[in-house]
Amino acid sequence: MKIEAHARTDPGPVREHNEDSFLVDVDAGLFIVADGMGGHAAGEVASALAVDAIRDVLLGAHDPDETRLDRAAPDTEEAIRERLRYATNQASLRIRRAALDNPAHAGMGTTVCVLLVDEDLAHLAHVGDSRIYLLRDGRLQRLTRDHTVVQQEIDAGRLTPKLARIVPHKNILTQSVGYHGPVEPDTATRPVRDGDVFIICSDGLTDPLDDEQLAALCRDTPVDQLAERLTRAALDAGADDNVTTVVIGLSQD
Ligand code: CA
């Protein structure tokens, strides 16, 4: 698959720092969004550490401190998903170590969304409430399920998705990388097609815009303008958080 990618991040009008981090590595087919949390600028430290750790583990950068999975083993789909889970937990470990070294950063954590495109397959992993969407044949589909208390309540039938958007505790996470220690990322592998567009974003995009609004914005917007358009729309809709949008377009060579 031929890959094009476009990213946009904006601190928004309220926050002093941008605590979102992202990675766009078209050659490796690796794309990450992490949304950090924690006082004293710890959020941006946590999200940057997570992006670096996941890139290092997946792309094999040398780190004597870490035991990598056997990279000589054949890359079965399950092996790749296992590597994604391992990378996410290495990120968690690095963040916890950094927090021990600097008490001002105690309790920092981050969400993580990882997309790895390998030939005709996309491998996904996520922890927290950053999201991955797929735009295919003009239809927008959310591929991740938020690790939040409200999502659990929706799943249990105690809350409607509409109400979930306005309850005060909507951003409380049930897992985050670093803060919660060992994590169990959701992982998936799915075949990709010519024309598929993946969108990875922080909750700064999806808090002010629901899936219907996102789908409407995606319609008729060229891939190379989508990250800018979505981010701008979130800010215009009153986003008070950092907004990060990474758009990955796939086409047959
Ligand atoms: Ca956020």
Residues whose N, C-alpha, C, O or C-beta is under 5 A from the ligand:
A	BS01	CA	D35 S202 D203 G204 D241 N242
